[in-house]
């Protein structure tokens, strides 16, 4: 994770609120996070939420249907 994104409020999961790891030793777990780009904003999903909603994400369903 770059220094620009470390510690920012948007470094949390948009569904459950889990925080992205800021520790450089946890690079592999940081790579498992999914970014959603929507209307000029970026929202992150933790690996658990991304795995749970992968079909919804791929179908591009609005969040209210998850």
PyMOL Python script that loads the backbone (N, CA, C, O; Angstrom):
from pymol import cmd

cmd.read_pdbstr("""\
ATOM      1  N   UNK A   1       0.853  -1.166   0.000  1.00  0.00           N
ATOM      2  CA  UNK A   1       0.000   0.000   0.000  1.00  0.00           C
ATOM      3  C   UNK A   1       0.898   1.227   0.000  1.00  0.00           C
ATOM      4  O   UNK A   1       1.923   1.243   0.681  1.00  0.00           O
ATOM      5  N   UNK A   2       0.531   2.240  -0.744  1.00  0.00           N
ATOM      6  CA  UNK A   2       1.365   3.423  -0.841  1.00  0.00           C
ATOM      7  C   UNK A   2       1.207   4.311   0.380  1.00  0.00           C
ATOM      8  O   UNK A   2       0.250   4.174   1.141  1.00  0.00           O
ATOM      9  N   UNK A   3       2.154   5.220   0.559  1.00  0.00           N
ATOM     10  CA  UNK A   3       2.081   6.145   1.684  1.00  0.00           C
ATOM     11  C   UNK A   3       0.881   7.083   1.544  1.00  0.00           C
ATOM     12  O   UNK A   3       0.364   7.583   2.543  1.00  0.00           O
ATOM     13  N   UNK A   4       0.438   7.321   0.305  1.00  0.00           N
ATOM     14  CA  UNK A   4      -0.679   8.228   0.082  1.00  0.00           C
ATOM     15  C   UNK A   4      -1.983   7.678   0.642  1.00  0.00           C
ATOM     16  O   UNK A   4      -2.843   8.454   1.059  1.00  0.00           O
ATOM     17  N   UNK A   5      -2.154   6.354   0.662  1.00  0.00           N
ATOM     18  CA  UNK A   5      -3.417   5.783   1.103  1.00  0.00           C
ATOM     19  C   UNK A   5      -3.392   5.300   2.539  1.00  0.00           C
ATOM     20  O   UNK A   5      -4.444   4.993   3.099  1.00  0.00           O
ATOM     21  N   UNK A   6      -2.226   5.225   3.145  1.00  0.00           N
ATOM     22  CA  UNK A   6      -2.141   4.691   4.508  1.00  0.00           C
ATOM     23  C   UNK A   6      -2.834   5.610   5.496  1.00  0.00           C
ATOM     24  O   UNK A   6      -2.554   6.808   5.544  1.00  0.00           O
ATOM     25  N   UNK A   7      -3.743   5.046   6.286  1.00  0.00           N
ATOM     26  CA  UNK A   7      -4.374   5.791   7.355  1.00  0.00           C
ATOM     27  C   UNK A   7      -5.529   6.692   6.937  1.00  0.00           C
ATOM     28  O   UNK A   7      -6.075   7.400   7.784  1.00  0.00           O
ATOM     29  N   UNK A   8      -5.913   6.693   5.692  1.00  0.00           N
ATOM     30  CA  UNK A   8      -7.046   7.517   5.273  1.00  0.00           C
ATOM     31  C   UNK A   8      -8.346   6.839   5.661  1.00  0.00           C
ATOM     32  O   UNK A   8      -8.387   5.614   5.781  1.00  0.00           O
ATOM     33  N   UNK A   9      -9.432   7.622   5.864  1.00  0.00           N
ATOM     34  CA  UNK A   9     -10.707   7.022   6.264  1.00  0.00           C
ATOM     35  C   UNK A   9     -11.261   6.049   5.237  1.00  0.00           C
ATOM     36  O   UNK A   9     -12.006   5.140   5.603  1.00  0.00           O
ATOM     37  N   UNK A  10     -10.921   6.209   3.961  1.00  0.00           N
ATOM     38  CA  UNK A  10     -11.454   5.308   2.950  1.00  0.00           C
ATOM     39  C   UNK A  10     -10.658   4.004   2.865  1.00  0.00           C
ATOM     40  O   UNK A  10     -10.848   3.227   1.929  1.00  0.00           O
ATOM     41  N   UNK A  11      -9.783   3.762   3.817  1.00  0.00           N
ATOM     42  CA  UNK A  11      -9.040   2.503   3.890  1.00  0.00           C
ATOM     43  C   UNK A  11      -9.808   1.470   4.710  1.00  0.00           C
ATOM     44  O   UNK A  11      -9.214   0.571   5.303  1.00  0.00           O
ATOM     45  N   UNK A  12     -11.113   1.605   4.737  1.00  0.00           N
ATOM     46  CA  UNK A  12     -11.961   0.650   5.445  1.00  0.00           C
ATOM     47  C   UNK A  12     -12.919   0.001   4.454  1.00  0.00           C
ATOM     48  O   UNK A  12     -13.209   0.554   3.393  1.00  0.00           O
ATOM     49  N   UNK A  13     -13.393  -1.157   4.813  1.00  0.00           N
ATOM     50  CA  UNK A  13     -14.349  -1.880   3.976  1.00  0.00           C
ATOM     51  C   UNK A  13     -15.667  -1.107   3.947  1.00  0.00           C
ATOM     52  O   UNK A  13     -16.181  -0.701   4.990  1.00  0.00           O
ATOM     53  N   UNK A  14     -16.200  -0.910   2.765  1.00  0.00           N
ATOM     54  CA  UNK A  14     -17.451  -0.192   2.611  1.00  0.00           C
ATOM     55  C   UNK A  14     -18.663  -0.955   3.117  1.00  0.00           C
ATOM     56  O   UNK A  14     -19.732  -0.367   3.282  1.00  0.00           O
ATOM     57  N   UNK A  15     -18.521  -2.256   3.368  1.00  0.00           N
ATOM     58  CA  UNK A  15     -19.640  -3.067   3.858  1.00  0.00           C
ATOM     59  C   UNK A  15     -19.562  -3.310   5.358  1.00  0.00           C
ATOM     60  O   UNK A  15     -20.535  -3.064   6.071  1.00  0.00           O
ATOM     61  N   UNK A  16     -18.420  -3.789   5.851  1.00  0.00           N
ATOM     62  CA  UNK A  16     -18.339  -4.203   7.264  1.00  0.00           C
ATOM     63  C   UNK A  16     -17.475  -3.280   8.124  1.00  0.00           C
ATOM     64  O   UNK A  16     -17.503  -3.389   9.350  1.00  0.00           O
ATOM     65  N   UNK A  17     -16.712  -2.380   7.515  1.00  0.00           N
ATOM     66  CA  UNK A  17     -15.899  -1.443   8.283  1.00  0.00           C
ATOM     67  C   UNK A  17     -14.518  -1.952   8.670  1.00  0.00           C
ATOM     68  O   UNK A  17     -13.796  -1.267   9.394  1.00  0.00           O
ATOM     69  N   UNK A  18     -14.134  -3.141   8.205  1.00  0.00           N
ATOM     70  CA  UNK A  18     -12.788  -3.654   8.515  1.00  0.00           C
ATOM     71  C   UNK A  18     -11.738  -2.710   7.927  1.00  0.00           C
ATOM     72  O   UNK A  18     -11.953  -2.117   6.870  1.00  0.00           O
ATOM     73  N   UNK A  19     -10.611  -2.574   8.611  1.00  0.00           N
ATOM     74  CA  UNK A  19      -9.546  -1.675   8.144  1.00  0.00           C
ATOM     75  C   UNK A  19      -8.528  -2.416   7.307  1.00  0.00           C
ATOM     76  O   UNK A  19      -8.172  -3.555   7.608  1.00  0.00           O
ATOM     77  N   UNK A  20      -8.052  -1.753   6.232  1.00  0.00           N
ATOM     78  CA  UNK A  20      -6.981  -2.316   5.414  1.00  0.00           C
ATOM     79  C   UNK A  20      -5.697  -2.293   6.217  1.00  0.00           C
ATOM     80  O   UNK A  20      -5.440  -1.332   6.943  1.00  0.00           O
ATOM     81  N   UNK A  21      -4.882  -3.337   6.100  1.00  0.00           N
ATOM     82  CA  UNK A  21      -3.623  -3.371   6.861  1.00  0.00           C
ATOM     83  C   UNK A  21      -2.650  -2.301   6.370  1.00  0.00           C
ATOM     84  O   UNK A  21      -2.446  -2.145   5.166  1.00  0.00           O
ATOM     85  N   UNK A  22      -2.054  -1.569   7.304  1.00  0.00           N
ATOM     86  CA  UNK A  22      -1.070  -0.542   6.964  1.00  0.00           C
ATOM     87  C   UNK A  22       0.347  -1.072   7.131  1.00  0.00           C
ATOM     88  O   UNK A  22       1.306  -0.399   6.755  1.00  0.00           O
ATOM     89  N   UNK A  23       0.489  -2.265   7.688  1.00  0.00           N
ATOM     90  CA  UNK A  23       1.786  -2.879   7.939  1.00  0.00           C
ATOM     91  C   UNK A  23       2.392  -3.356   6.617  1.00  0.00           C
ATOM     92  O   UNK A  23       1.746  -4.119   5.899  1.00  0.00           O
ATOM     93  N   UNK A  24       3.619  -2.930   6.273  1.00  0.00           N
ATOM     94  CA  UNK A  24       4.237  -3.369   5.024  1.00  0.00           C
ATOM     95  C   UNK A  24       4.474  -4.879   4.961  1.00  0.00           C
ATOM     96  O   UNK A  24       4.626  -5.429   3.871  1.00  0.00           O
ATOM     97  N   UNK A  25       4.506  -5.558   6.110  1.00  0.00           N
ATOM     98  CA  UNK A  25       4.687  -7.007   6.120  1.00  0.00           C
ATOM     99  C   UNK A  25       3.423  -7.746   5.698  1.00  0.00           C
ATOM    100  O   UNK A  25       3.476  -8.939   5.401  1.00  0.00           O
ATOM    101  N   UNK A  26       2.287  -7.052   5.668  1.00  0.00           N
ATOM    102  CA  UNK A  26       1.029  -7.696   5.300  1.00  0.00           C
ATOM    103  C   UNK A  26       0.618  -7.327   3.868  1.00  0.00           C
ATOM    104  O   UNK A  26      -0.567  -7.153   3.583  1.00  0.00           O
ATOM    105  N   UNK A  27       1.604  -7.211   2.973  1.00  0.00           N
ATOM    106  CA  UNK A  27       1.346  -6.821   1.590  1.00  0.00           C
ATOM    107  C   UNK A  27       0.392  -7.785   0.901  1.00  0.00           C
ATOM    108  O   UNK A  27      -0.495  -7.350   0.166  1.00  0.00           O
ATOM    109  N   UNK A  28       0.556  -9.079   1.122  1.00  0.00           N
ATOM    110  CA  UNK A  28      -0.311 -10.050   0.459  1.00  0.00           C
ATOM    111  C   UNK A  28      -1.766  -9.890   0.882  1.00  0.00           C
ATOM    112  O   UNK A  28      -2.665  -9.997   0.047  1.00  0.00           O
ATOM    113  N   UNK A  29      -2.010  -9.639   2.146  1.00  0.00           N
ATOM    114  CA  UNK A  29      -3.396  -9.457   2.573  1.00  0.00           C
ATOM    115  C   UNK A  29      -3.963  -8.150   2.029  1.00  0.00           C
ATOM    116  O   UNK A  29      -5.163  -8.072   1.765  1.00  0.00           O
ATOM    117  N   UNK A  30      -3.140  -7.127   1.857  1.00  0.00           N
ATOM    118  CA  UNK A  30      -3.615  -5.861   1.281  1.00  0.00           C
ATOM    119  C   UNK A  30      -3.994  -6.053  -0.187  1.00  0.00           C
ATOM    120  O   UNK A  30      -4.897  -5.380  -0.683  1.00  0.00           O
ATOM    121  N   UNK A  31      -3.319  -6.958  -0.884  1.00  0.00           N
ATOM    122  CA  UNK A  31      -3.630  -7.215  -2.294  1.00  0.00           C
ATOM    123  C   UNK A  31      -4.960  -7.930  -2.477  1.00  0.00           C
ATOM    124  O   UNK A  31      -5.518  -7.912  -3.574  1.00  0.00           O
ATOM    125  N   UNK A  32      -5.474  -8.553  -1.438  1.00  0.00           N
ATOM    126  CA  UNK A  32      -6.730  -9.290  -1.530  1.00  0.00           C
ATOM    127  C   UNK A  32      -7.947  -8.365  -1.485  1.00  0.00           C
ATOM    128  O   UNK A  32      -9.066  -8.810  -1.738  1.00  0.00           O
ATOM    129  N   UNK A  33      -7.745  -7.095  -1.170  1.00  0.00           N
ATOM    130  CA  UNK A  33      -8.857  -6.157  -1.104  1.00  0.00           C
ATOM    131  C   UNK A  33      -9.322  -5.791  -2.512  1.00  0.00           C
ATOM    132  O   UNK A  33      -8.526  -5.776  -3.451  1.00  0.00           O
ATOM    133  N   UNK A  34     -10.607  -5.499  -2.650  1.00  0.00           N
ATOM    134  CA  UNK A  34     -11.210  -5.165  -3.936  1.00  0.00           C
ATOM    135  C   UNK A  34     -11.626  -3.697  -3.947  1.00  0.00           C
ATOM    136  O   UNK A  34     -12.247  -3.214  -3.000  1.00  0.00           O
ATOM    137  N   UNK A  35     -11.280  -2.993  -5.017  1.00  0.00           N
ATOM    138  CA  UNK A  35     -11.659  -1.585  -5.155  1.00  0.00           C
ATOM    139  C   UNK A  35     -12.843  -1.471  -6.106  1.00  0.00           C
ATOM    140  O   UNK A  35     -12.855  -2.080  -7.176  1.00  0.00           O
ATOM    141  N   UNK A  36     -13.829  -0.691  -5.706  1.00  0.00           N
ATOM    142  CA  UNK A  36     -14.983  -0.409  -6.547  1.00  0.00           C
ATOM    143  C   UNK A  36     -14.913   1.059  -6.957  1.00  0.00           C
ATOM    144  O   UNK A  36     -14.871   1.944  -6.103  1.00  0.00           O
ATOM    145  N   UNK A  37     -14.902   1.314  -8.247  1.00  0.00           N
ATOM    146  CA  UNK A  37     -14.858   2.679  -8.762  1.00  0.00           C
ATOM    147  C   UNK A  37     -16.254   3.050  -9.241  1.00  0.00           C
ATOM    148  O   UNK A  37     -16.797   2.427 -10.153  1.00  0.00           O
ATOM    149  N   UNK A  38     -16.824   4.070  -8.616  1.00  0.00           N
ATOM    150  CA  UNK A  38     -18.194   4.455  -8.918  1.00  0.00           C
ATOM    151  C   UNK A  38     -18.343   5.965  -8.835  1.00  0.00           C
ATOM    152  O   UNK A  38     -18.088   6.562  -7.789  1.00  0.00           O
ATOM    153  N   UNK A  39     -18.755   6.581  -9.931  1.00  0.00           N
ATOM    154  CA  UNK A  39     -19.023   8.024  -9.977  1.00  0.00           C
ATOM    155  C   UNK A  39     -17.867   8.855  -9.418  1.00  0.00           C
ATOM    156  O   UNK A  39     -18.090   9.810  -8.674  1.00  0.00           O
ATOM    157  N   UNK A  40     -16.653   8.499  -9.770  1.00  0.00           N
ATOM    158  CA  UNK A  40     -15.491   9.258  -9.349  1.00  0.00           C
ATOM    159  C   UNK A  40     -14.991   8.981  -7.947  1.00  0.00           C
ATOM    160  O   UNK A  40     -14.058   9.641  -7.491  1.00  0.00           O
ATOM    161  N   UNK A  41     -15.585   8.022  -7.247  1.00  0.00           N
ATOM    162  CA  UNK A  41     -15.110   7.672  -5.911  1.00  0.00           C
ATOM    163  C   UNK A  41     -14.630   6.221  -5.902  1.00  0.00           C
ATOM    164  O   UNK A  41     -15.020   5.414  -6.746  1.00  0.00           O
ATOM    165  N   UNK A  42     -13.790   5.918  -4.946  1.00  0.00           N
ATOM    166  CA  UNK A  42     -13.284   4.558  -4.788  1.00  0.00           C
ATOM    167  C   UNK A  42     -13.742   4.042  -3.435  1.00  0.00           C
ATOM    168  O   UNK A  42     -13.522   4.681  -2.406  1.00  0.00           O
ATOM    169  N   UNK A  43     -14.384   2.872  -3.446  1.00  0.00           N
ATOM    170  CA  UNK A  43     -14.784   2.194  -2.209  1.00  0.00           C
ATOM    171  C   UNK A  43     -14.055   0.866  -2.158  1.00  0.00           C
ATOM    172  O   UNK A  43     -13.890   0.204  -3.183  1.00  0.00           O
ATOM    173  N   UNK A  44     -13.623   0.475  -0.982  1.00  0.00           N
ATOM    174  CA  UNK A  44     -12.890  -0.777  -0.810  1.00  0.00           C
ATOM    175  C   UNK A  44     -13.772  -1.840  -0.173  1.00  0.00           C
ATOM    176  O   UNK A  44     -14.639  -1.542   0.648  1.00  0.00           O
ATOM    177  N   UNK A  45     -13.533  -3.087  -0.569  1.00  0.00           N
ATOM    178  CA  UNK A  45     -14.188  -4.236   0.061  1.00  0.00           C
ATOM    179  C   UNK A  45     -13.109  -5.158   0.598  1.00  0.00           C
ATOM    180  O   UNK A  45     -12.139  -5.460  -0.097  1.00  0.00           O
ATOM    181  N   UNK A  46     -13.279  -5.609   1.841  1.00  0.00           N
ATOM    182  CA  UNK A  46     -12.328  -6.547   2.431  1.00  0.00           C
ATOM    183  C   UNK A  46     -12.462  -7.900   1.712  1.00  0.00           C
ATOM    184  O   UNK A  46     -13.462  -8.141   1.037  1.00  0.00           O
ATOM    185  N   UNK A  47     -11.481  -8.763   1.850  1.00  0.00           N
ATOM    186  CA  UNK A  47     -11.547 -10.064   1.170  1.00  0.00           C
ATOM    187  C   UNK A  47     -12.799 -10.871   1.532  1.00  0.00           C
ATOM    188  O   UNK A  47     -13.367 -11.536   0.666  1.00  0.00           O
ATOM    189  N   UNK A  48     -13.235 -10.825   2.788  1.00  0.00           N
ATOM    190  CA  UNK A  48     -14.421 -11.590   3.193  1.00  0.00           C
ATOM    191  C   UNK A  48     -15.683 -11.071   2.503  1.00  0.00           C
ATOM    192  O   UNK A  48     -16.477 -11.861   1.992  1.00  0.00           O
ATOM    193  N   UNK A  49     -15.872  -9.750   2.484  1.00  0.00           N
ATOM    194  CA  UNK A  49     -17.060  -9.179   1.841  1.00  0.00           C
ATOM    195  C   UNK A  49     -17.004  -9.358   0.325  1.00  0.00           C
ATOM    196  O   UNK A  49     -18.026  -9.628  -0.305  1.00  0.00           O
ATOM    197  N   UNK A  50     -15.817  -9.210  -0.261  1.00  0.00           N
ATOM    198  CA  UNK A  50     -15.684  -9.407  -1.703  1.00  0.00           C
ATOM    199  C   UNK A  50     -16.029 -10.848  -2.080  1.00  0.00           C
ATOM    200  O   UNK A  50     -16.710 -11.092  -3.077  1.00  0.00           O
ATOM    201  N   UNK A  51     -15.554 -11.797  -1.275  1.00  0.00           N
ATOM    202  CA  UNK A  51     -15.844 -13.207  -1.533  1.00  0.00           C
ATOM    203  C   UNK A  51     -17.340 -13.495  -1.377  1.00  0.00           C
ATOM    204  O   UNK A  51     -17.927 -14.235  -2.167  1.00  0.00           O
ATOM    205  N   UNK A  52     -17.940 -12.905  -0.357  1.00  0.00           N
ATOM    206  CA  UNK A  52     -19.357 -13.127  -0.083  1.00  0.00           C
ATOM    207  C   UNK A  52     -20.255 -12.542  -1.187  1.00  0.00           C
ATOM    208  O   UNK A  52     -21.319 -13.090  -1.476  1.00  0.00           O
ATOM    209  N   UNK A  53     -19.828 -11.440  -1.795  1.00  0.00           N
ATOM    210  CA  UNK A  53     -20.664 -10.736  -2.770  1.00  0.00           C
ATOM    211  C   UNK A  53     -20.094 -10.767  -4.187  1.00  0.00           C
ATOM    212  O   UNK A  53     -20.429  -9.905  -5.001  1.00  0.00           O
ATOM    213  N   UNK A  54     -19.252 -11.731  -4.491  1.00  0.00           N
ATOM    214  CA  UNK A  54     -18.597 -11.758  -5.799  1.00  0.00           C
ATOM    215  C   UNK A  54     -19.610 -11.818  -6.945  1.00  0.00           C
ATOM    216  O   UNK A  54     -19.409 -11.160  -7.966  1.00  0.00           O
ATOM    217  N   UNK A  55     -20.664 -12.570  -6.808  1.00  0.00           N
ATOM    218  CA  UNK A  55     -21.673 -12.643  -7.884  1.00  0.00           C
ATOM    219  C   UNK A  55     -22.403 -11.320  -8.052  1.00  0.00           C
ATOM    220  O   UNK A  55     -22.704 -10.915  -9.175  1.00  0.00           O
ATOM    221  N   UNK A  56     -22.689 -10.646  -6.948  1.00  0.00           N
ATOM    222  CA  UNK A  56     -23.346  -9.344  -7.008  1.00  0.00           C
ATOM    223  C   UNK A  56     -22.441  -8.318  -7.689  1.00  0.00           C
ATOM    224  O   UNK A  56     -22.902  -7.496  -8.480  1.00  0.00           O
ATOM    225  N   UNK A  57     -21.149  -8.379  -7.371  1.00  0.00           N
ATOM    226  CA  UNK A  57     -20.179  -7.459  -7.961  1.00  0.00           C
ATOM    227  C   UNK A  57     -20.069  -7.704  -9.456  1.00  0.00           C
ATOM    228  O   UNK A  57     -20.134  -6.765 -10.250  1.00  0.00           O
ATOM    229  N   UNK A  58     -19.903  -8.959  -9.842  1.00  0.00           N
ATOM    230  CA  UNK A  58     -19.759  -9.299 -11.258  1.00  0.00           C
ATOM    231  C   UNK A  58     -21.013  -8.950 -12.057  1.00  0.00           C
ATOM    232  O   UNK A  58     -20.916  -8.568 -13.223  1.00  0.00           O
ATOM    233  N   UNK A  59     -22.179  -9.076 -11.445  1.00  0.00           N
ATOM    234  CA  UNK A  59     -23.441  -8.752 -12.124  1.00  0.00           C
ATOM    235  C   UNK A  59     -23.705  -7.244 -12.100  1.00  0.00           C
ATOM    236  O   UNK A  59     -24.670  -6.772 -12.702  1.00  0.00           O
ATOM    237  N   UNK A  60     -22.844  -6.485 -11.399  1.00  0.00           N
ATOM    238  CA  UNK A  60     -22.979  -5.037 -11.256  1.00  0.00           C
ATOM    239  C   UNK A  60     -24.325  -4.640 -10.672  1.00  0.00           C
ATOM    240  O   UNK A  60     -24.936  -3.653 -11.083  1.00  0.00           O
ATOM    241  N   UNK A  61     -24.775  -5.432  -9.700  1.00  0.00           N
ATOM    242  CA  UNK A  61     -26.020  -5.110  -9.005  1.00  0.00           C
ATOM    243  C   UNK A  61     -25.799  -3.911  -8.080  1.00  0.00           C
ATOM    244  O   UNK A  61     -24.729  -3.790  -7.483  1.00  0.00           O
ATOM    245  N   UNK A  62     -26.771  -3.041  -7.952  1.00  0.00           N
ATOM    246  CA  UNK A  62     -26.649  -1.944  -6.985  1.00  0.00           C
ATOM    247  C   UNK A  62     -26.510  -2.509  -5.568  1.00  0.00           C
ATOM    248  O   UNK A  62     -27.031  -3.582  -5.264  1.00  0.00           O
ATOM    249  N   UNK A  63     -25.809  -1.780  -4.717  1.00  0.00           N
ATOM    250  CA  UNK A  63     -25.557  -2.223  -3.336  1.00  0.00           C
ATOM    251  C   UNK A  63     -26.824  -2.572  -2.577  1.00  0.00           C
ATOM    252  O   UNK A  63     -26.803  -3.471  -1.736  1.00  0.00           O
ATOM    253  N   UNK A  64     -27.920  -1.892  -2.848  1.00  0.00           N
ATOM    254  CA  UNK A  64     -29.139  -2.168  -2.083  1.00  0.00           C
ATOM    255  C   UNK A  64     -29.690  -3.570  -2.333  1.00  0.00           C
ATOM    256  O   UNK A  64     -30.523  -4.039  -1.557  1.00  0.00           O
ATOM    257  N   UNK A  65     -29.253  -4.250  -3.388  1.00  0.00           N
ATOM    258  CA  UNK A  65     -29.704  -5.618  -3.665  1.00  0.00           C
ATOM    259  C   UNK A  65     -28.792  -6.675  -3.042  1.00  0.00           C
ATOM    260  O   UNK A  65     -29.093  -7.867  -3.113  1.00  0.00           O
ATOM    261  N   UNK A  66     -27.681  -6.254  -2.434  1.00  0.00           N
ATOM    262  CA  UNK A  66     -26.765  -7.200  -1.814  1.00  0.00           C
ATOM    263  C   UNK A  66     -27.381  -7.648  -0.544  1.00  0.00           C
ATOM    264  O   UNK A  66     -26.796  -8.459   0.174  1.00  0.00           O
TER     265      UNK A  66
END
""", "prot")
cmd.dss("prot")
cmd.show_as("cartoon", "prot")
cmd.util.cbc("prot")
cmd.orient("prot")
